[in-house]
Amino acid sequence: IHFVVTNDGGLNWNSLNINMSVAIDFLPLSYTEFLKSNRVSFAWLDIAIERYNTSSGNWQPVYDIPRFWDGHMWVAFGDIIQFQHLSERILSLGSSHLAKNAGIISDSVSFFLQSLDNGYTWDTLWCGLPFIAHTFHFTNDSVGWLGLEYNKLYKTTNGGISWFEKYSEQLSDDHIQSIHSIDADHIFAVSQNGKVIYSNDGGNNWQISQAGNQYSSISKIFFLDQNNGFIAGNDLWRTTNGGASWNRNSNSLKGNFWKIDFADENHGMAIGEH
């Protein structure tokens, strides 16, 4: 997979010969260092989290997931699926989905790791719930949200040490795909099937809307403020009323979009394929 870097604010980009073929997520630490998580459930020789330094050109393994024997080979419990860099620590979300599906474990399927030394070492911050996690987002160092299967939404107010349920659809085969919270009150989540679940009072009450009728892929939800937000998935979708209704951003933009982000209220970018 092509990996490019910039050191002038995006005016020019240079390719680096770095193997990112099984990467799920990556996190820049500086211009010369970054972390990546590997899809070890598909590539059993890879390490779950590795740290890279462009000066040395070497990968340094920093964390691996426990493994079990499936009768043919050693298989990782699951994957590290997402990073977030907070003010003084890095969090990573893990999901032991393969171990759950194989009957190896029945609880503590979802877990958070924490690094206090810029990704060199990792400790378990929290481990719990018999449900498969898919995404998370912290509003600040204390308040965070976790999205799981059955469209479950969990909240923490102590930095991820403990979590409590705020929303769930027990009979649903859908799952939360992306979460974005712009402050402690306004939380927006989108499911794999394009259902938008949002709250304006910190998760005490929830409202639901729908972005499109059919979705094969939902990747990212992003809000600029309380009213204006976007979804990257099958086409780009936009709301101007806080998630109550959604419309295609442009009829000329077609395809599957994976991620959207903004530098400020006017300048944004998205990545996808036609």
Contacts in CASP RR format, 6 or more apart in sequence:
PFRMAT RR
TARGET T0000
AUTHOR 0000-0000-0000
METHOD contacts of the structure
MODEL  1
IHFVVTNDGGLNWNSLNINMSVAIDFLPLSYTEFLKSNRVSFAWLDIAIE
RYNTSSGNWQPVYDIPRFWDGHMWVAFGDIIQFQHLSERILSLGSSHLAK
NAGIISDSVSFFLQSLDNGYTWDTLWCGLPFIAHTFHFTNDSVGWLGLEY
NKLYKTTNGGISWFEKYSEQLSDDHIQSIHSIDADHIFAVSQNGKVIYSN
DGGNNWQISQAGNQYSSISKIFFLDQNNGFIAGNDLWRTTNGGASWNRNS
NSLKGNFWKIDFADENHGMAIGEH
1 20 0 8 1.000
1 21 0 8 1.000
1 23 0 8 1.000
2 15 0 8 1.000
3 15 0 8 1.000
3 16 0 8 1.000
3 18 0 8 1.000
3 20 0 8 1.000
4 13 0 8 1.000
4 14 0 8 1.000
4 15 0 8 1.000
4 16 0 8 1.000
5 13 0 8 1.000
5 14 0 8 1.000
5 16 0 8 1.000
5 31 0 8 1.000
5 54 0 8 1.000
6 12 0 8 1.000
6 13 0 8 1.000
6 14 0 8 1.000
7 31 0 8 1.000
16 54 0 8 1.000
18 52 0 8 1.000
20 26 0 8 1.000
20 36 0 8 1.000
22 38 0 8 1.000
22 39 0 8 1.000
22 40 0 8 1.000
22 42 0 8 1.000
22 43 0 8 1.000
22 46 0 8 1.000
23 36 0 8 1.000
23 37 0 8 1.000
23 38 0 8 1.000
23 39 0 8 1.000
24 36 0 8 1.000
24 37 0 8 1.000
24 38 0 8 1.000
24 39 0 8 1.000
24 79 0 8 1.000
24 80 0 8 1.000
24 81 0 8 1.000
24 82 0 8 1.000
25 36 0 8 1.000
25 37 0 8 1.000
25 80 0 8 1.000
25 81 0 8 1.000
25 82 0 8 1.000
25 83 0 8 1.000
26 34 0 8 1.000
26 35 0 8 1.000
26 36 0 8 1.000
26 37 0 8 1.000
26 83 0 8 1.000
27 34 0 8 1.000
27 35 0 8 1.000
27 36 0 8 1.000
27 83 0 8 1.000
27 84 0 8 1.000
27 85 0 8 1.000
27 90 0 8 1.000
28 34 0 8 1.000
29 35 0 8 1.000
29 51 0 8 1.000
29 85 0 8 1.000
29 118 0 8 1.000
29 119 0 8 1.000
31 54 0 8 1.000
32 53 0 8 1.000
32 54 0 8 1.000
32 55 0 8 1.000
33 51 0 8 1.000
33 52 0 8 1.000
33 53 0 8 1.000
33 54 0 8 1.000
33 118 0 8 1.000
34 51 0 8 1.000
34 52 0 8 1.000
35 49 0 8 1.000
35 50 0 8 1.000
35 51 0 8 1.000
35 52 0 8 1.000
35 62 0 8 1.000
35 83 0 8 1.000
35 90 0 8 1.000
35 119 0 8 1.000
36 49 0 8 1.000
36 50 0 8 1.000
36 52 0 8 1.000
37 48 0 8 1.000
37 49 0 8 1.000
37 79 0 8 1.000
37 80 0 8 1.000
37 81 0 8 1.000
37 82 0 8 1.000
37 83 0 8 1.000
37 92 0 8 1.000
38 46 0 8 1.000
38 47 0 8 1.000
38 48 0 8 1.000
38 49 0 8 1.000
38 50 0 8 1.000
38 79 0 8 1.000
38 80 0 8 1.000
39 46 0 8 1.000
39 79 0 8 1.000
40 46 0 8 1.000
40 47 0 8 1.000
40 48 0 8 1.000
40 64 0 8 1.000
40 65 0 8 1.000
40 76 0 8 1.000
40 78 0 8 1.000
40 79 0 8 1.000
41 75 0 8 1.000
41 76 0 8 1.000
41 78 0 8 1.000
41 79 0 8 1.000
41 97 0 8 1.000
41 98 0 8 1.000
44 67 0 8 1.000
44 73 0 8 1.000
44 74 0 8 1.000
44 75 0 8 1.000
44 76 0 8 1.000
47 61 0 8 1.000
47 62 0 8 1.000
47 63 0 8 1.000
47 64 0 8 1.000
48 63 0 8 1.000
48 64 0 8 1.000
48 65 0 8 1.000
48 76 0 8 1.000
48 79 0 8 1.000
48 80 0 8 1.000
49 61 0 8 1.000
49 62 0 8 1.000
49 63 0 8 1.000
49 64 0 8 1.000
49 80 0 8 1.000
49 92 0 8 1.000
49 113 0 8 1.000
49 119 0 8 1.000
49 122 0 8 1.000
50 59 0 8 1.000
50 60 0 8 1.000
50 61 0 8 1.000
50 62 0 8 1.000
51 59 0 8 1.000
51 60 0 8 1.000
51 62 0 8 1.000
51 119 0 8 1.000
51 120 0 8 1.000
52 58 0 8 1.000
52 59 0 8 1.000
52 60 0 8 1.000
53 60 0 8 1.000
62 119 0 8 1.000
62 120 0 8 1.000
62 121 0 8 1.000
62 122 0 8 1.000
63 80 0 8 1.000
63 92 0 8 1.000
63 113 0 8 1.000
63 122 0 8 1.000
64 76 0 8 1.000
65 76 0 8 1.000
65 77 0 8 1.000
65 78 0 8 1.000
65 79 0 8 1.000
65 80 0 8 1.000
65 94 0 8 1.000
65 96 0 8 1.000
66 76 0 8 1.000
66 77 0 8 1.000
66 99 0 8 1.000
67 74 0 8 1.000
67 75 0 8 1.000
67 76 0 8 1.000
67 77 0 8 1.000
68 74 0 8 1.000
68 75 0 8 1.000
68 77 0 8 1.000
68 99 0 8 1.000
68 102 0 8 1.000
68 104 0 8 1.000
69 75 0 8 1.000
70 102 0 8 1.000
75 98 0 8 1.000
75 102 0 8 1.000
76 98 0 8 1.000
77 96 0 8 1.000
77 98 0 8 1.000
77 99 0 8 1.000
77 104 0 8 1.000
77 105 0 8 1.000
78 94 0 8 1.000
78 95 0 8 1.000
78 96 0 8 1.000
78 97 0 8 1.000
78 98 0 8 1.000
78 99 0 8 1.000
79 94 0 8 1.000
79 95 0 8 1.000
79 97 0 8 1.000
80 92 0 8 1.000
80 93 0 8 1.000
80 94 0 8 1.000
80 113 0 8 1.000
81 93 0 8 1.000
81 94 0 8 1.000
81 95 0 8 1.000
81 133 0 8 1.000
81 134 0 8 1.000
81 135 0 8 1.000
82 92 0 8 1.000
82 93 0 8 1.000
82 94 0 8 1.000
82 135 0 8 1.000
82 136 0 8 1.000
83 90 0 8 1.000
83 91 0 8 1.000
83 92 0 8 1.000
84 90 0 8 1.000
84 91 0 8 1.000
84 92 0 8 1.000
84 136 0 8 1.000
84 137 0 8 1.000
84 138 0 8 1.000
86 138 0 8 1.000
86 140 0 8 1.000
86 141 0 8 1.000
87 141 0 8 1.000
88 116 0 8 1.000
88 141 0 8 1.000
89 114 0 8 1.000
89 115 0 8 1.000
89 116 0 8 1.000
90 114 0 8 1.000
90 115 0 8 1.000
90 118 0 8 1.000
90 119 0 8 1.000
91 112 0 8 1.000
91 113 0 8 1.000
91 114 0 8 1.000
91 125 0 8 1.000
91 136 0 8 1.000
91 138 0 8 1.000
91 160 0 8 1.000
92 112 0 8 1.000
92 113 0 8 1.000
92 114 0 8 1.000
92 115 0 8 1.000
92 122 0 8 1.000
93 110 0 8 1.000
93 111 0 8 1.000
93 112 0 8 1.000
93 133 0 8 1.000
93 135 0 8 1.000
93 136 0 8 1.000
93 146 0 8 1.000
94 110 0 8 1.000
94 111 0 8 1.000
94 112 0 8 1.000
94 113 0 8 1.000
94 133 0 8 1.000
95 109 0 8 1.000
95 110 0 8 1.000
95 111 0 8 1.000
95 132 0 8 1.000
95 133 0 8 1.000
95 134 0 8 1.000
96 105 0 8 1.000
96 108 0 8 1.000
96 109 0 8 1.000
96 110 0 8 1.000
96 111 0 8 1.000
97 109 0 8 1.000
97 132 0 8 1.000
99 105 0 8 1.000
99 109 0 8 1.000
100 106 0 8 1.000
100 109 0 8 1.000
100 130 0 8 1.000
100 132 0 8 1.000
106 130 0 8 1.000
107 128 0 8 1.000
107 129 0 8 1.000
107 130 0 8 1.000
108 127 0 8 1.000
108 128 0 8 1.000
108 129 0 8 1.000
108 130 0 8 1.000
109 128 0 8 1.000
109 129 0 8 1.000
109 130 0 8 1.000
109 131 0 8 1.000
109 132 0 8 1.000
109 133 0 8 1.000
110 127 0 8 1.000
110 128 0 8 1.000
110 129 0 8 1.000
110 131 0 8 1.000
110 132 0 8 1.000
110 133 0 8 1.000
110 146 0 8 1.000
110 148 0 8 1.000
111 124 0 8 1.000
111 125 0 8 1.000
111 126 0 8 1.000
111 127 0 8 1.000
111 128 0 8 1.000
112 124 0 8 1.000
112 125 0 8 1.000
112 126 0 8 1.000
112 127 0 8 1.000
112 136 0 8 1.000
112 160 0 8 1.000
113 122 0 8 1.000
113 123 0 8 1.000
113 124 0 8 1.000
113 125 0 8 1.000
114 122 0 8 1.000
114 123 0 8 1.000
114 124 0 8 1.000
114 125 0 8 1.000
115 121 0 8 1.000
115 122 0 8 1.000
115 123 0 8 1.000
125 160 0 8 1.000
125 161 0 8 1.000
126 160 0 8 1.000
126 161 0 8 1.000
126 162 0 8 1.000
126 163 0 8 1.000
129 148 0 8 1.000
129 154 0 8 1.000
129 163 0 8 1.000
131 148 0 8 1.000
131 149 0 8 1.000
131 150 0 8 1.000
131 152 0 8 1.000
132 148 0 8 1.000
132 149 0 8 1.000
132 175 0 8 1.000
133 146 0 8 1.000
133 147 0 8 1.000
133 148 0 8 1.000
134 147 0 8 1.000
134 148 0 8 1.000
134 149 0 8 1.000
134 175 0 8 1.000
134 176 0 8 1.000
134 177 0 8 1.000
135 146 0 8 1.000
135 147 0 8 1.000
135 176 0 8 1.000
135 177 0 8 1.000
135 178 0 8 1.000
135 179 0 8 1.000
136 144 0 8 1.000
136 145 0 8 1.000
136 146 0 8 1.000
136 147 0 8 1.000
136 179 0 8 1.000
137 144 0 8 1.000
137 145 0 8 1.000
137 179 0 8 1.000
137 180 0 8 1.000
137 181 0 8 1.000
138 144 0 8 1.000
138 145 0 8 1.000
138 159 0 8 1.000
139 145 0 8 1.000
139 181 0 8 1.000
139 182 0 8 1.000
139 183 0 8 1.000
139 184 0 8 1.000
140 184 0 8 1.000
141 159 0 8 1.000
142 156 0 8 1.000
142 157 0 8 1.000
142 158 0 8 1.000
142 159 0 8 1.000
143 155 0 8 1.000
143 156 0 8 1.000
143 157 0 8 1.000
143 159 0 8 1.000
143 181 0 8 1.000
143 184 0 8 1.000
144 155 0 8 1.000
144 156 0 8 1.000
144 157 0 8 1.000
144 159 0 8 1.000
144 160 0 8 1.000
144 181 0 8 1.000
145 153 0 8 1.000
145 154 0 8 1.000
145 155 0 8 1.000
145 156 0 8 1.000
145 179 0 8 1.000
145 181 0 8 1.000
145 187 0 8 1.000
145 189 0 8 1.000
146 153 0 8 1.000
146 154 0 8 1.000
146 155 0 8 1.000
146 156 0 8 1.000
146 163 0 8 1.000
146 179 0 8 1.000
147 153 0 8 1.000
147 154 0 8 1.000
147 175 0 8 1.000
147 176 0 8 1.000
147 179 0 8 1.000
147 189 0 8 1.000
148 154 0 8 1.000
148 175 0 8 1.000
148 176 0 8 1.000
149 175 0 8 1.000
150 168 0 8 1.000
150 169 0 8 1.000
150 170 0 8 1.000
150 171 0 8 1.000
150 172 0 8 1.000
150 173 0 8 1.000
150 174 0 8 1.000
150 175 0 8 1.000
151 167 0 8 1.000
151 168 0 8 1.000
151 169 0 8 1.000
151 172 0 8 1.000
151 174 0 8 1.000
151 175 0 8 1.000
151 176 0 8 1.000
151 191 0 8 1.000
151 195 0 8 1.000
151 197 0 8 1.000
152 165 0 8 1.000
152 167 0 8 1.000
152 168 0 8 1.000
152 169 0 8 1.000
152 176 0 8 1.000
153 165 0 8 1.000
153 166 0 8 1.000
153 167 0 8 1.000
153 168 0 8 1.000
153 176 0 8 1.000
153 179 0 8 1.000
153 187 0 8 1.000
153 189 0 8 1.000
153 197 0 8 1.000
153 203 0 8 1.000
154 163 0 8 1.000
154 164 0 8 1.000
154 165 0 8 1.000
154 166 0 8 1.000
155 163 0 8 1.000
155 164 0 8 1.000
155 166 0 8 1.000
155 202 0 8 1.000
155 203 0 8 1.000
156 162 0 8 1.000
156 163 0 8 1.000
156 164 0 8 1.000
166 199 0 8 1.000
166 203 0 8 1.000
166 204 0 8 1.000
166 206 0 8 1.000
167 197 0 8 1.000
167 199 0 8 1.000
167 203 0 8 1.000
167 206 0 8 1.000
174 191 0 8 1.000
174 192 0 8 1.000
174 193 0 8 1.000
174 195 0 8 1.000
175 191 0 8 1.000
175 192 0 8 1.000
176 189 0 8 1.000
176 190 0 8 1.000
176 191 0 8 1.000
176 192 0 8 1.000
176 197 0 8 1.000
177 190 0 8 1.000
177 191 0 8 1.000
177 192 0 8 1.000
177 194 0 8 1.000
177 218 0 8 1.000
177 219 0 8 1.000
178 189 0 8 1.000
178 190 0 8 1.000
178 218 0 8 1.000
178 219 0 8 1.000
178 220 0 8 1.000
178 221 0 8 1.000
179 187 0 8 1.000
179 188 0 8 1.000
179 189 0 8 1.000
179 221 0 8 1.000
180 187 0 8 1.000
180 188 0 8 1.000
180 189 0 8 1.000
180 221 0 8 1.000
180 222 0 8 1.000
180 223 0 8 1.000
181 187 0 8 1.000
181 188 0 8 1.000
182 188 0 8 1.000
182 223 0 8 1.000
182 225 0 8 1.000
182 226 0 8 1.000
184 202 0 8 1.000
185 199 0 8 1.000
185 200 0 8 1.000
185 201 0 8 1.000
185 202 0 8 1.000
186 198 0 8 1.000
186 199 0 8 1.000
186 200 0 8 1.000
186 202 0 8 1.000
186 223 0 8 1.000
186 226 0 8 1.000
187 198 0 8 1.000
187 199 0 8 1.000
187 202 0 8 1.000
187 203 0 8 1.000
188 196 0 8 1.000
188 197 0 8 1.000
188 198 0 8 1.000
188 221 0 8 1.000
188 223 0 8 1.000
188 229 0 8 1.000
188 242 0 8 1.000
188 243 0 8 1.000
189 196 0 8 1.000
189 197 0 8 1.000
189 198 0 8 1.000
189 221 0 8 1.000
190 196 0 8 1.000
190 197 0 8 1.000
190 211 0 8 1.000
190 218 0 8 1.000
190 221 0 8 1.000
190 231 0 8 1.000
191 197 0 8 1.000
191 218 0 8 1.000
192 215 0 8 1.000
192 218 0 8 1.000
193 215 0 8 1.000
193 218 0 8 1.000
194 210 0 8 1.000
194 211 0 8 1.000
194 212 0 8 1.000
194 215 0 8 1.000
194 218 0 8 1.000
194 231 0 8 1.000
195 208 0 8 1.000
195 209 0 8 1.000
195 210 0 8 1.000
196 208 0 8 1.000
196 209 0 8 1.000
196 210 0 8 1.000
196 211 0 8 1.000
196 221 0 8 1.000
196 231 0 8 1.000
196 243 0 8 1.000
196 246 0 8 1.000
197 206 0 8 1.000
197 207 0 8 1.000
197 208 0 8 1.000
198 206 0 8 1.000
198 207 0 8 1.000
198 208 0 8 1.000
198 209 0 8 1.000
198 242 0 8 1.000
198 243 0 8 1.000
199 205 0 8 1.000
199 206 0 8 1.000
199 207 0 8 1.000
200 207 0 8 1.000
200 226 0 8 1.000
207 244 0 8 1.000
209 239 0 8 1.000
209 243 0 8 1.000
209 244 0 8 1.000
209 245 0 8 1.000
209 246 0 8 1.000
210 246 0 8 1.000
211 231 0 8 1.000
211 237 0 8 1.000
211 246 0 8 1.000
212 234 0 8 1.000
212 237 0 8 1.000
212 246 0 8 1.000
214 234 0 8 1.000
215 233 0 8 1.000
215 234 0 8 1.000
216 234 0 8 1.000
216 256 0 8 1.000
217 233 0 8 1.000
217 234 0 8 1.000
217 256 0 8 1.000
217 258 0 8 1.000
218 231 0 8 1.000
218 233 0 8 1.000
218 234 0 8 1.000
219 232 0 8 1.000
219 233 0 8 1.000
219 256 0 8 1.000
219 257 0 8 1.000
219 258 0 8 1.000
219 259 0 8 1.000
220 231 0 8 1.000
220 232 0 8 1.000
220 233 0 8 1.000
220 257 0 8 1.000
220 258 0 8 1.000
220 259 0 8 1.000
220 260 0 8 1.000
220 261 0 8 1.000
221 229 0 8 1.000
221 230 0 8 1.000
221 231 0 8 1.000
221 232 0 8 1.000
222 229 0 8 1.000
222 230 0 8 1.000
222 231 0 8 1.000
222 232 0 8 1.000
222 260 0 8 1.000
222 261 0 8 1.000
222 262 0 8 1.000
223 229 0 8 1.000
223 230 0 8 1.000
223 242 0 8 1.000
224 262 0 8 1.000
224 265 0 8 1.000
225 265 0 8 1.000
226 242 0 8 1.000
227 239 0 8 1.000
227 240 0 8 1.000
227 241 0 8 1.000
227 242 0 8 1.000
228 238 0 8 1.000
228 239 0 8 1.000
228 240 0 8 1.000
228 242 0 8 1.000
228 265 0 8 1.000
229 238 0 8 1.000
229 239 0 8 1.000
229 240 0 8 1.000
229 242 0 8 1.000
229 243 0 8 1.000
230 236 0 8 1.000
230 237 0 8 1.000
230 238 0 8 1.000
230 239 0 8 1.000
230 249 0 8 1.000
230 260 0 8 1.000
230 270 0 8 1.000
231 237 0 8 1.000
231 238 0 8 1.000
231 246 0 8 1.000
231 260 0 8 1.000
232 257 0 8 1.000
232 258 0 8 1.000
232 259 0 8 1.000
232 260 0 8 1.000
232 270 0 8 1.000
232 272 0 8 1.000
233 256 0 8 1.000
233 257 0 8 1.000
233 258 0 8 1.000
234 255 0 8 1.000
234 256 0 8 1.000
234 257 0 8 1.000
235 248 0 8 1.000
235 249 0 8 1.000
235 253 0 8 1.000
235 254 0 8 1.000
235 255 0 8 1.000
235 257 0 8 1.000
236 248 0 8 1.000
236 249 0 8 1.000
236 250 0 8 1.000
236 253 0 8 1.000
236 257 0 8 1.000
236 260 0 8 1.000
236 270 0 8 1.000
237 246 0 8 1.000
237 247 0 8 1.000
237 248 0 8 1.000
237 249 0 8 1.000
238 246 0 8 1.000
238 247 0 8 1.000
238 248 0 8 1.000
238 249 0 8 1.000
239 245 0 8 1.000
239 246 0 8 1.000
239 247 0 8 1.000
254 274 0 8 1.000
255 272 0 8 1.000
255 273 0 8 1.000
255 274 0 8 1.000
256 272 0 8 1.000
256 273 0 8 1.000
257 270 0 8 1.000
257 271 0 8 1.000
257 272 0 8 1.000
258 271 0 8 1.000
258 272 0 8 1.000
259 270 0 8 1.000
259 271 0 8 1.000
259 272 0 8 1.000
260 268 0 8 1.000
260 269 0 8 1.000
260 270 0 8 1.000
261 268 0 8 1.000
261 269 0 8 1.000
261 270 0 8 1.000
262 268 0 8 1.000
262 269 0 8 1.000
263 269 0 8 1.000
END
